[in-house]
Structure formats: C-alpha cells, structure tokens
Amino acid sequence: MPGALDEHAVAPEMLDVSLHERRLAERMRDPEYRQAYERAAREIAQTDAVVRALDLLRAELGLSKAELARRVNRNASSVRRLFTADQARPELPLIVALADALGAEVRIVPRAEEAMHGGMETGQVSGSWNSRWVLHRCGLWRKP
C-alpha cells in the first residue's frame, strides 16, 4: 500500500537519538574534533545558503530549472537535483556558471566577527579563518 510504513521501519518520533547525542557531546570535548565539526557545519551551511540564493534568484527571474540548465549547458536533472538535495556539494565552477546565467556574481567576504577580532593579520593565512561565499543580488553587484 503506497505511503504505508514498512513493518520494520521506525517512525521518526520513536527514534532514540540519545546515544548519538551523548557520543557527540563526548567527542565535542576534544578541541580538534570540535574545530573540525564546526568547520564542516559552517561549510555545509554556507553551501546551502548559496544554493538557496541561486534558486531564489532563479525563481524571481521566472526561469525553470530546465531553462537554467540549458543556459549553463548542463543536464536538467543535475540542476534540479542541486536545488532539491538535502546537502548539495556543488563544484565552484558550476556555482559561478549558474550565478553568471542569472546575472549575478559570487563574492568572498570575510566574516565580520573574524575581522573585528583581528582574525587575519596582513600576509597571514589562518586555518581557522574561513571566508563565505556570498551571492550579492542587489543592483550594485548584478552584472549589467
């Protein structure tokens, strides 16, 4: 029967995630693990934000995913998947091509908190400093 739960499936509200939460809390006490975990979380969040911004701009312009795919010479299903996947990991050239096709640019902007606290010194590249991709969609940043 469509939509019925498999007899071995567990309803989401019945899942006990306390073991996972305890293990994660234990691992997060290790500074190296915490730093890697937080870095990965930032990367995922930033990538998702860029993909959502591109999809929003696409919708605002009234373009279908298939039309956008044609504009960047990609398979329509791959572009559709990019905008619907839970965790997309697109390559930078694809992001740049999509932004260009939408009349936008991808910019790297230092996080304000890092800049205010002296996170980067002149000529120094720190492993803890991460830039984020920001898709500027205002009139100043949009390509003519």
C-alpha positions as CSV (number, residue, x, y, z in Angstrom):
1,M,0.0,0.0,0.0
2,P,1.5,3.4,-1.0
3,G,2.6,5.5,1.9
4,A,2.4,2.7,4.4
5,L,5.3,2.1,6.7
6,D,7.5,-0.9,6.2
7,E,6.8,-3.4,9.1
8,H,10.5,-2.9,10.1
9,A,10.5,0.9,9.8
10,V,10.6,3.1,12.8
11,A,8.5,6.2,13.0
12,P,10.7,9.3,13.4
13,E,9.1,10.2,16.7
14,M,10.1,6.8,18.0
15,L,13.8,7.1,17.3
16,D,16.1,7.3,20.3
17,V,19.0,9.6,19.4
18,S,20.2,9.9,23.0
19,L,23.2,7.6,22.3
20,H,24.2,9.7,19.3
21,E,23.8,12.9,21.3
22,R,25.9,11.5,24.2
23,R,28.7,10.4,21.9
24,L,28.7,13.7,20.1
25,A,28.8,15.6,23.4
26,E,31.8,13.4,24.4
27,R,33.6,14.0,21.2
28,M,32.9,17.7,21.2
29,R,35.1,18.0,24.4
30,D,38.1,17.3,22.2
31,P,39.2,20.7,20.8
32,E,40.4,19.3,17.5
33,Y,37.2,17.3,16.9
34,R,35.1,20.4,17.8
35,Q,37.0,22.6,15.4
36,A,36.7,20.1,12.6
37,Y,33.0,19.6,13.3
38,E,32.3,23.3,13.5
39,R,34.2,24.0,10.3
40,A,32.3,21.2,8.4
41,A,29.0,22.7,9.8
42,R,29.9,26.2,8.5
43,E,30.9,24.8,5.1
44,I,27.6,22.9,4.8
45,A,25.6,26.0,5.9
46,Q,27.4,28.3,3.6
47,T,27.0,26.0,0.6
48,D,23.3,25.6,1.4
49,A,22.9,29.3,1.6
50,V,24.5,29.9,-1.8
51,V,22.3,27.2,-3.4
52,R,19.2,28.6,-1.8
53,A,20.1,32.1,-3.0
54,L,20.7,30.9,-6.5
55,D,17.3,29.1,-6.5
56,L,15.5,32.1,-5.1
57,L,17.0,34.3,-7.8
58,R,16.1,31.8,-10.5
59,A,12.5,31.8,-9.2
60,E,12.4,35.6,-9.0
61,L,13.5,35.8,-12.7
62,G,10.8,33.3,-13.7
63,L,13.3,30.7,-15.0
64,S,12.6,27.0,-14.8
65,K,15.4,24.7,-13.6
66,A,15.5,23.2,-17.1
67,E,16.0,26.6,-18.7
68,L,18.7,27.4,-16.3
69,A,20.4,24.1,-17.0
70,R,20.3,24.9,-20.7
71,R,21.9,28.2,-20.1
72,V,24.9,26.6,-18.4
73,N,25.0,23.6,-20.8
74,R,24.1,21.1,-18.0
75,N,21.7,18.2,-17.7
76,A,18.4,19.4,-16.4
77,S,18.2,16.6,-13.8
78,S,21.6,17.6,-12.3
79,V,20.4,21.2,-11.8
80,R,17.1,20.0,-10.4
81,R,19.0,17.7,-8.0
82,L,21.2,20.6,-6.9
83,F,18.2,22.6,-5.9
84,T,16.4,19.8,-4.2
85,A,19.1,17.8,-2.5
86,D,19.4,17.9,1.3
87,Q,23.1,18.5,1.2
88,A,24.4,19.6,-2.2
89,R,28.2,19.7,-2.7
90,P,28.5,21.7,-6.0
91,E,31.8,22.5,-7.6
92,L,32.7,26.2,-7.7
93,P,32.7,26.4,-11.5
94,L,29.1,25.3,-11.5
95,I,28.1,27.9,-8.9
96,V,29.9,30.6,-10.9
97,A,28.2,29.5,-14.1
98,L,24.8,29.4,-12.5
99,A,25.3,32.9,-10.9
100,D,26.5,34.2,-14.3
101,A,23.5,32.8,-16.1
102,L,21.3,34.5,-13.5
103,G,23.1,37.9,-13.9
104,A,24.8,37.7,-10.6
105,E,28.3,37.2,-9.2
106,V,29.8,35.1,-6.4
107,R,31.9,37.1,-3.9
108,I,34.1,36.1,-1.0
109,V,33.6,38.2,2.1
110,P,35.4,37.8,5.4
111,R,33.2,37.1,8.4
112,A,32.6,40.3,10.4
113,E,33.5,38.7,13.7
114,E,36.9,37.5,12.5
115,A,37.7,40.9,11.0
116,M,36.7,42.7,14.2
117,H,38.8,40.4,16.4
118,G,41.8,40.5,14.2
119,G,41.4,37.0,12.9
120,M,43.6,37.8,9.9
121,E,46.9,39.7,10.0
122,T,48.4,41.1,6.9
123,G,50.0,38.3,4.9
124,Q,48.9,35.6,7.3
125,V,46.5,32.8,6.3
126,S,45.0,31.1,9.3
127,G,43.4,27.7,9.1
128,S,40.6,28.8,11.4
129,W,39.7,31.7,9.2
130,N,37.0,30.8,6.7
131,S,35.5,33.0,4.1
132,R,32.0,32.6,3.0
133,W,30.5,32.7,-0.4
134,V,28.0,35.5,-0.7
135,L,25.8,35.8,-3.7
136,H,25.2,39.5,-4.0
137,R,21.9,40.1,-5.7
138,C,21.4,43.8,-5.2
139,G,21.7,46.2,-8.1
140,L,25.3,47.2,-7.4
141,W,26.5,43.6,-7.7
142,R,24.4,42.4,-10.5
143,K,26.0,42.3,-13.9
144,P,24.6,44.7,-16.5
